[in-house]
Every structure is written in structure tokens, then in C-alpha cells.
């Protein structure tokens, strides 16, 4: 089997239209803007039709500050629903009624000099309740009351002090050396409404259940521990990596408070069969050259319908994944331990994530097609043998995946995903992304 890249969308998009005057944000004095005095005439080749170099620079500065304002701490909450005023446009008369929930990081800087990475910002849940009849939208916003949020926030003074490092941050105004509070569950990544429950998820811990009407936090919601209780008591079979895993588990769980399995924050809804699909990975696998993934499928009442575990002999980090009618799909983002980064992380000089780095040791990217219903599959294909996609690509998010049969009856799986090259990816820096379209043939 082979993977054929069909369409790669370019990242060099035309510059947007000229921003309105009120939207332009002047740059601070510290920002040095390139001189444009000697480039006073329009250059349609470099800057687009009718655009000057000054306008291009101005757009880039405005875009820079627009991006910075995405990560400004929000200290206030909106506990009582407020009716939003339409500034531009109108709500369509046939717009459906319902509630749109949006979660994300809301707190980045505390009152003691520490700033955290956006991925470690406390979860801030917003609700937009849309009335299609009256054509009104009511807004509410509350912080998710996770254990870390309760510890780091003083509600009487509305002050914050970060005590948890978080996987992606370094504390400047808090304890750095010897701080084992790494797994900071901030419930800031995704929101799920399923089985009569509203859940906020995070990469590496239990979801938090929210009361839909008030946005009050109910508490942790155990989705997988009950399902895995029997599996966690298995004895190892003498495999060296099983022995290593047995030694790591009490350290990760007892010292760093990591759960035995990390529930990934990305879930999938199978609308055809009315199922919720989630996946988890073993905590110790972040440090071992193997990866264990467990898939769970629930009905509309959170009843577990099936559970499957797959062990892959490779050191992988998975954030997002895909599924089709017959397969789970994992994009193998290869990682390795970074010894120097690990030492700096343990000393509190760099984020814990710097203990890992990408592993571009191979020129291809494996894609694992895992059978979703092994007993019903007519294919004899060995799922342990991955599809080798061209070049080393780190997958960020999946847009869509689906399957169909060609005229010869061969199964084709098509995947739309956001990726970047390993050479651009750095755990401590931003990275470029491109959209890629893959078609997998001859399954």
C-alpha cells in the first residue's frame, strides 16, 4: 500500500484587504518597523495590485498585535446571561435555536510575575444561547473550577498565583526547582455535549463536567478508569519495556500525579451509528520506545459499547486522530528523549515538554490503519504494518477522513489534515502549517 499526496494548499496567501482605520493598532516604540521612505511607489509584483510597501508593513504590524491580543488574560466572568447587541449584520430569520459552547485558555499571567504558555492557561468556558425566534443571543462565561484553578485563584481578592508549572511553561514568580506540579489539568482544549452531560476536556486528565444552565463546575467525570480497571491489574510478561513501565508508573502517578492513562482531548462523533469515540494512551509511553492506544466507543447514554487496545513498537506523540466506518487512523508523530532538555526541565529552567524532541530519523511518516471491528473485517491486512507517507510530517489536526470503494472494489481512505514538516516543528517555538490531502489506495 502507498500514500499519494494529491493536493497541498500553499501557505503564501495574498495579503488581506486594507484594515479599517479603527482596527489598526499602533505599534509600541520598541517595535522597529522597516524603513519604507525609499519605497514610495506601488509595486504590484511584490505587494499585490495597488498596494504600497507601507500598507504591507502596516498590515503585518496589525496582524502581529491582533495575534498578541488573543492571549490577554480575562479576569472577569459573566455569571448572569447578558443579551449581546448586533453591531454589524443580522441573525438570519431561519437561524436554529440552540447553544454554542466555546472553551479555551483565559488566564496567562498571575499577580506574581509568572506568565504561562497558552496551552497551560486556565479553561474559560463561554456559552452563546441563540434564540432563532426572537433573534437574540445571550452570553455567559465562567472559568472551569479545576483543582489547579481552585488552588491558584483567590476568589475574595480575585488574585492569581501560579503554583503548577504545567507541561509547557516555566514559572518566574513561583517555585521552579523541584516543582513536581506538572500535570496542570486546565480543561481548556475542547468541549463536548453528549449523553445529557457538558464536558470540558484537556490533554492528559479527566474531563470536567459543567452544569449547562449556570456553567457551574460539577467536578471530574471519570470516562475511562472504570473501563480499564481490569486491564491495569495485568502482570507483565517479562518484556523489558513492560518491566520499565512497571517501574515508571509509581513515579509518574505518585510523584507527578499523572493518571495511568491520558485521555486525549480530541473526540469523534460517529453520526451514522450515534456513537462517541475517544482514545487514551499510557502515561509511561511518553518515555518509552513503544506506544499503547486504547479506543472507547459509547452509546448516547455513555454506556461503553466496545474497547480496543493497540500496542505499536514506536515512540509516538499523538494529539489528534481520525476514524472511518471500518478503521481508526493514527498519524505517527515520532519523538525521542532529549537528554539536555530533560536536565533543563528537571531544574525548572525550561518547560517539561522540552524533555522531548521530534525524531526525523526516517524519511517517511507512518500512518496506522487500525481495524475498528476486527471480527467483521474481511481484510487480512496486518495493521502493525503502517502506510508510509512521503516525507517526515508532523500532524496537528484532522479535518476529515472517510472511505469509499473504487470501481475494482478496493477500499480507498481519504484524509484531510493540517500538518507541518519535522524541520519546522519545535516543541518550544511556533511552527508553520500546511493543509494536506492524502489518499490511501489498495487496502
Buried (B, 14 or more C-beta within 10 A) or exposed (E): BEBEEEEEEEEEEEEEEBBEEEEBBEBEEEEEEEEBEEBEEBEEEEBBEEBBBBBBBBBEBBBEBEEEEEBEBBEEBBEEBEEEEEEEEEBEEEBEEEBEBEBBBBBBBBEBEBBBBBBBBBBBBBBBBBBBEEBBBBBBBBBBBBBBBEBBBEEEEEEBBBBBBBBBBBBEBBBBEEBBBBBBBBBBBBBBEBEEBBBBBBBBBBBBBBEBEEBEBEEBBEBBBEBBEEEEEEEEEEEEBBEBBEEBBEEBBEEEBBBBBBBBBBBBEBEEEEBBBBBBBBBBBBBBBBBBBBBBBBBEEEEEEEEBEBEBEBBBBBBBBBBBBBBBBBBBBBBEBBEEBBEBBBEBEBBBBBBBBBBBEEEBBBBBBBBBEEEEEEEEEEBEEBBBBEEBBBBBBBEEBEBEEEEEEEBBBBBBBBBBBBEBBEBEEEBEBBBBBBBBBEB
